[in-house]
Amino acid sequence: MNVVMIRAHGRRLRLLRPLLGARVSAGFPSPAESWVEARIDLNRQLIRHPAATFYMRVVGDSMEGEIKEGDIIVVDRACEVEDGDIAVVRLFEDFAVKRLSLKGGGVRLLASNEAYAPIEVTEEMDFEVWGKVLWSIRPH
């Protein structure tokens, strides 16, 4: 046992504490260091068009099975969407995330959750494909 002297309220106190014989590194040791293949920049991996890319947090369960409530989605407004893509759409004043069905010259918005019916987009609707969902990010 070593003696450690500390000051508390102007008085010196004597505390007995064990001094361990093990050495401790003052750096940042990592047992995985020798396995590192390369460094990954997630901005480069997840973002194709930085000026046209946005993050949005998902609310609701209509895409449950693919995208969960609370997920953060990476939305690229510069990517073209194709039949079957997941996209953020604006329908009137609201945003939604849905899978696009572009068959037969029409547009249908499909939910992944079977509890939600498809939405048929008509010419009377104020509708815009706002951006393509490239990634979803969630904690595990």
C-alpha positions in Angstrom: 0.0 0.0 0.0 1.2 3.5 -0.8 0.2 6.6 1.0 -1.5 9.4 -1.0 -1.8 12.8 0.5 -4.6 15.1 -0.7 -5.9 18.5 0.4 -9.6 18.9 1.4 -11.0 22.0 3.1 -7.5 23.3 3.7 -6.4 20.2 5.5 -4.1 17.5 4.3 -5.7 14.0 4.4 -3.8 10.8 4.3 -5.4 8.0 2.3 -4.1 4.6 1.8 -4.7 3.2 -1.7 -3.2 0.3 -3.6 -0.7 1.0 -6.3 -1.2 -1.4 -9.1 1.9 -3.0 -10.7 0.3 -3.0 -14.1 1.4 -0.3 -16.6 -1.2 1.8 -18.4 -0.7 3.5 -21.8 -1.3 7.2 -22.0 -2.0 6.8 -25.7 -5.0 5.2 -27.4 -4.3 1.6 -27.8 -6.6 -0.6 -29.8 -6.4 -4.3 -30.2 -8.1 -4.0 -33.5 -5.4 -1.6 -34.8 -3.6 -4.3 -36.7 -6.9 -5.3 -38.5 -7.6 -1.9 -39.9 -7.9 -2.1 -43.6 -8.6 1.5 -44.3 -10.4 4.5 -42.8 -14.0 5.2 -44.0 -15.4 8.6 -44.4 -19.2 8.2 -44.1 -19.9 11.4 -45.9 -18.1 10.0 -49.0 -19.9 6.7 -48.6 -23.4 8.0 -48.0 -23.6 11.2 -50.0 -23.4 11.5 -53.8 -24.5 15.1 -54.2 -23.6 17.1 -51.1 -25.6 20.2 -52.1 -28.7 18.2 -52.8 -28.6 15.8 -49.9 -30.7 16.1 -46.8 -31.3 14.0 -43.6 -34.8 13.5 -42.3 -36.1 11.6 -39.3 -39.0 9.2 -40.0 -42.2 9.4 -38.0 -44.9 6.7 -38.3 -44.9 3.0 -39.2 -46.1 2.9 -42.8 -42.7 1.8 -44.0 -42.2 -0.7 -41.2 -40.2 -3.7 -42.5 -37.8 -1.5 -44.4 -37.7 1.8 -42.6 -38.6 2.2 -38.9 -40.0 5.1 -37.0 -37.0 7.1 -35.6 -34.7 6.2 -38.5 -32.8 8.9 -40.1 -33.0 8.7 -43.9 -30.5 10.2 -46.4 -32.4 11.8 -49.2 -30.8 12.9 -52.4 -32.8 15.4 -54.5 -30.4 15.1 -57.5 -30.9 11.4 -58.1 -33.6 10.3 -60.5 -36.1 7.9 -59.2 -37.2 4.8 -60.9 -40.1 2.3 -60.5 -39.7 0.6 -57.1 -37.4 3.2 -55.5 -38.2 4.5 -52.0 -38.6 8.3 -52.1 -39.7 11.3 -50.1 -42.7 12.8 -51.8 -44.7 15.9 -51.1 -48.4 15.5 -51.3 -50.1 18.8 -50.9 -48.4 20.3 -47.8 -47.2 17.1 -46.3 -44.0 15.0 -46.8 -44.2 11.2 -46.8 -41.7 8.4 -47.5 -43.1 5.7 -49.7 -42.1 3.2 -52.4 -43.0 4.5 -55.9 -44.9 2.4 -58.4 -44.6 4.0 -61.8 -46.3 1.3 -63.9 -48.9 1.9 -66.6 -48.3 5.7 -66.8 -49.6 6.4 -63.3 -48.0 6.9 -59.9 -48.9 4.9 -56.9 -47.4 5.4 -53.4 -46.9 2.1 -51.6 -46.3 1.5 -47.9 -44.3 -1.5 -46.7 -46.7 -2.0 -43.8 -49.8 -3.9 -45.2 -52.1 -2.0 -42.9 -51.8 1.0 -45.2 -53.5 1.1 -48.6 -51.7 2.3 -51.7 -52.2 6.0 -52.6 -53.2 6.6 -56.3 -51.7 10.0 -57.4 -54.1 11.9 -59.6 -53.6 15.0 -61.7 -55.7 17.0 -59.2 -53.3 16.4 -56.4 -50.4 18.8 -55.7 -47.7 16.2 -55.9 -43.9 16.2 -56.2 -41.2 13.5 -55.9 -39.0 15.4 -53.5 -35.9 13.1 -53.4 -34.7 9.5 -53.5 -34.0 7.7 -50.2 -30.5 6.3 -50.5 -29.9 5.1 -46.9 -31.6 4.7 -43.6 -29.6 5.0 -40.4 -30.8 3.5 -37.1 -29.3 2.6 -33.7 -29.0 -1.1 -32.9 
